[in-house]
């Protein structure tokens, strides 16, 4: 874990997540859904700079779609940590976005996890990972995973995290269409559909145990993909393109709309990048990594 400390604060890398598998099990009485998902941290990340302040919580981000107020999940994370500890401190949170917004890659959750772990270190609080994860659950279902990071099985609504063997390095290409999708809307659409094909997370986990890349890649999948495609057919076009150029594993992350493909060579990656160079799509190259937050 890399740590960058100075008199002006601490720098934090908050990594994006993807869902290698996502299976929807049931709808709960509270409106959420029980899921089971193999989640994975990837190299795509936001940079956070946490600076001690005597003026409460301040947040700055230059991205036009990221709020610079108390509605930002990173702000809420700092606020929740202060409430939990009862200490009287302040912090200035500066965010440089590298993770696309509203992409199904957990950018807001990653930032919240980065703030919780970063302030725990900066303020020398000594709060255990399990307790930080519980705090994170109150902020969003993906925050506990982002705190643990690496490769893990998520259950419940995503808050029950079981670490798994670290995935072998996978080279990925991620394509984010020029629109977002509401997770709530996608789950509602899913509830009205019959989706029989569930990804085989057990087989994928067996691949992790064996360090068998082929078994992992052959068993990626997302039960929400059909609902997302119905809402935005362009997603299927992206899936078909990536399969057509030879990506051995293609899947949507989270509730979308980002489509991920496993690439087997630099030539394949470059060909895909060139194909989308004049399109409105955002295209990123990434690899799997073993941590969700690096201090």
C-alpha positions in Angstrom: 0.0 0.0 0.0 1.7 3.2 -1.2 1.4 6.1 1.3 2.1 9.7 0.3 2.1 12.0 3.4 3.1 15.6 3.7 2.4 18.5 5.9 -0.5 19.3 3.6 -2.3 16.0 3.9 -2.5 12.6 2.3 -3.0 11.5 -1.3 -5.4 8.6 -1.9 -6.0 6.4 -5.0 -9.6 5.3 -5.1 -10.0 2.4 -7.7 -13.0 1.6 -9.8 -14.8 -1.7 -9.5 -16.3 -4.1 -12.0 -18.7 -6.9 -11.5 -17.3 -10.1 -13.1 -20.6 -11.8 -12.2 -23.9 -10.3 -11.0 -26.8 -12.5 -10.2 -30.1 -11.1 -8.9 -31.6 -13.5 -6.3 -34.7 -11.8 -5.0 -36.5 -8.5 -4.4 -36.6 -7.4 -0.7 -39.5 -5.8 1.2 -37.4 -2.6 1.4 -37.3 -2.3 -2.3 -33.6 -3.4 -2.7 -32.6 -6.7 -4.2 -30.5 -9.5 -2.9 -27.6 -10.2 -5.2 -24.5 -12.3 -5.4 -21.6 -10.9 -7.3 -17.9 -11.5 -7.8 -16.5 -8.0 -7.7 -13.1 -6.8 -8.8 -11.0 -3.7 -8.4 -9.4 -2.3 -11.5 -6.6 0.2 -12.2 -8.8 3.0 -13.3 -8.9 5.4 -10.4 -9.8 8.8 -8.9 -7.1 10.8 -7.0 -8.1 12.3 -3.7 -6.1 14.8 -1.7 -7.2 15.1 1.9 -6.0 18.2 3.6 -6.6 19.0 7.3 -8.7 22.1 7.8 -10.2 24.2 10.6 -13.2 25.2 8.5 -15.3 22.0 8.6 -15.7 19.8 5.5 -15.0 21.4 2.1 -15.0 19.5 -1.2 -13.6 20.5 -4.6 -13.9 18.6 -7.9 -13.5 20.1 -11.4 -15.8 17.6 -13.1 -19.1 19.3 -14.2 -21.2 16.4 -13.1 -19.7 16.0 -9.6 -21.3 18.2 -6.9 -19.1 20.3 -4.7 -21.4 20.2 -1.7 -22.8 17.9 1.0 -24.6 15.7 -1.6 -21.2 14.3 -2.7 -20.7 10.8 -1.3 -17.1 11.7 -0.3 -18.4 14.6 1.8 -21.0 12.3 3.4 -18.2 9.8 4.2 -16.2 12.5 6.1 -19.4 13.7 7.8 -20.3 10.1 8.9 -16.8 9.5 10.2 -16.9 12.7 12.3 -20.3 11.7 13.7 -19.0 8.2 14.5 -15.9 9.3 16.3 -17.3 12.5 17.9 -14.0 14.3 17.1 -13.9 18.0 16.1 -11.8 18.2 13.0 -12.1 19.5 9.4 -10.9 18.4 6.0 -10.6 19.7 2.5 -11.3 17.0 0.0 -9.9 17.6 -3.5 -11.0 15.0 -6.2 -9.4 14.5 -9.6 -11.7 12.2 -11.5 -10.3 9.4 -13.5 -13.4 7.1 -13.2 -16.3 8.1 -15.5 -19.4 9.4 -13.8 -22.7 7.3 -13.7 -20.9 4.4 -15.4 -21.6 1.4 -13.2 -17.9 1.5 -12.1 -18.5 2.6 -8.5 -16.7 6.0 -8.8 -18.7 7.7 -6.0 -18.4 4.6 -3.8 -14.7 4.5 -4.4 -14.3 8.1 -3.4 -16.3 7.5 -0.2 -14.1 4.5 0.6 -11.0 6.5 -0.1 -12.2 9.3 2.3 -13.0 6.7 5.1 -9.7 4.9 4.8 -7.7 8.1 4.2 -9.1 10.0 7.2 -8.7 7.0 9.4 -5.0 7.2 8.6 -4.6 11.0 8.5 -6.3 11.4 11.9 -4.8 8.3 13.4 -8.2 6.9 14.4 -7.3 3.2 14.4 -10.8 2.1 13.3 -10.8 -1.5 12.1 -11.7 -2.3 8.5 -14.9 -4.1 9.5 -16.2 -1.0 11.3 -15.2 1.3 8.4 -17.1 -1.2 6.1 -20.2 -0.9 8.3 -20.0 2.9 8.1 -19.6 2.6 4.4 -22.8 0.5 4.1 -24.8 3.5 5.3 -23.4 5.4 2.3 -23.9 3.0 -0.6 -24.0 -0.8 -1.3 -20.7 -0.7 -3.2 -18.7 1.2 -0.5 -17.9 -1.9 1.6 -16.4 -3.7 -1.4 -14.4 -0.6 -2.3 -13.0 -0.5 1.2 -11.8 -4.1 1.0 -11.0 -4.1 -2.7 -9.2 -6.7 -4.7 -11.4 -9.7 -5.6 -14.4 -10.5 -3.4 -17.8 -12.1 -3.3 -20.6 -9.7 -2.4 -23.9 -10.8 -1.1 -27.0 -9.3 0.5 -27.4 -6.0 -1.3 -23.7 -5.9 -1.7 -22.7 -5.3 1.9 -21.6 -8.8 2.9 -18.1 -9.1 1.6 -16.0 -12.3 1.5 -12.5 -11.9 0.1 -11.5 -14.3 -2.7 -8.2 -15.4 -4.1 -6.7 -12.5 -6.1 -7.6 -12.7 -9.7 -4.8 -13.2 -12.2 -4.0 -10.0 -14.2 -6.7 -9.4 -16.8 -6.3 -6.7 -19.4 -9.5 -4.9 -20.0 -11.1 -2.4 -22.3 -14.1 -0.4 -21.0 -16.5 1.4 -23.2 -18.8 4.0 -21.6 -21.7 5.2 -23.8 -22.6 8.9 -23.7 -25.5 8.3 -21.4 -26.1 7.1 -17.8 -28.6 4.6 -16.4 -30.4 4.8 -13.1 -29.8 1.6 -11.1 -33.3 1.9 -9.6 -34.8 2.0 -13.1 -32.8 -1.0 -14.3 -33.8 -3.1 -11.3 -37.4 -2.2 -11.9 -37.2 -3.2 -15.5 -35.5 -6.4 -14.5 -38.4 -7.2 -12.2 -40.7 -7.1 -15.1 -38.6 -9.5 -17.2 -37.8 -13.2 -17.2 -34.1 -13.7 -17.1 -33.1 -17.3 -17.0 -29.4 -17.2 -17.7 -27.5 -16.6 -14.5 -23.7 -16.3 -14.5 -22.0 -19.2 -12.9 -20.2 -17.5 -10.0 -19.2 -20.9 -8.5 -17.3 -21.8 -11.7 -15.7 -18.4 -11.8 -14.6 -18.8 -8.1 -13.2 -22.2 -9.0 -11.2 -20.5 -11.7 -9.9 -18.1 -9.0 -8.9 -21.0 -6.8 -7.0 -22.6 -9.7 -5.6 -19.3 -11.0 -7.2 -20.4 -14.3 -7.8 -17.3 -16.5 -9.8 -19.2 -19.1 -12.2 -20.5 -16.5 -12.6 -17.0 -15.1 -13.2 -15.3 -18.4 -15.6 -18.0 -19.6 -17.9 -17.4 -16.7 -18.4 -13.6 -16.6 -21.9 -12.3 -16.9 -24.5 -10.0 -15.5 -28.3 -10.7 -15.1 -29.1 -6.9 -15.3 -27.6 -6.7 -18.8 -30.9 -7.7 -20.5 -32.8 -4.9 -18.8 -30.1 -2.4 -19.6 -30.1 -3.4 -23.3 -33.9 -3.1 -23.4 -33.6 0.4 -22.1 -30.6 1.3 -24.3 -30.1 -1.1 -27.2 -26.8 0.6 -28.0 -25.3 -1.5 -25.1 -25.9 -4.7 -27.1 -24.2 -3.1 -30.1 -21.1 -2.5 -28.0 -21.3 -6.1 -26.7 -21.5 -7.4 -30.3 -18.6 -5.3 -31.4 -16.3 -6.5 -28.7 -17.3 -10.1 -29.3 -16.8 -9.6 -33.0 -13.2 -8.4 -32.6 -12.4 -11.5 -30.5 -12.7 -10.4 -26.8 -13.0 -13.8 -25.0 -15.1 -12.3 -22.2 -17.6 -9.4 -22.6 -20.0 -8.2 -19.9 -21.7 -5.1 -18.5 -20.6 -3.8 -15.1 -23.2 -3.1 -12.4 -26.4 -1.6 -13.7 -24.6 -0.2 -16.7 -24.0 1.3 -19.1 -20.3 0.5 -19.3 -19.4 -2.6 -21.3 -16.1 -4.4 -20.4 -14.1 -6.7 -22.6 -11.1 -8.9 -21.8 -8.4 -8.2 -24.4 -5.7 -10.7 -25.2 -3.1 -8.5 -27.0 -2.0 -4.9 -27.5 -3.0 -5.2 -31.1 -6.6 -6.1 -30.1 -6.8 -3.2 -27.6 -5.4 -0.7 -30.2 -7.8 -1.9 -32.9 -10.7 -1.3 -30.5 -9.4 2.1 -29.4 -9.0 3.1 -33.1 -12.5 1.9 -33.9 -14.0 4.2 -31.3 -11.6 7.2 -31.7 -14.2 9.3 -33.5 -17.2 8.2 -31.6 -19.0 9.8 -28.6 -18.0 6.8 -26.4 -15.5 7.1 -23.6 -12.9 4.3 -23.9 -10.5 3.2 -21.2 -7.8 0.6 -20.9 -7.4 -1.0 -17.5 -6.1 -4.1 -15.6 -7.3 -5.9 -12.5 -5.6 -4.8 -9.3 -5.4 -6.2 -5.8 -6.6 -3.2 -3.8 -9.6 -0.9 -3.8 -7.9 2.0 -2.0 -4.2 2.8 -2.0 -2.9 5.3 0.6 
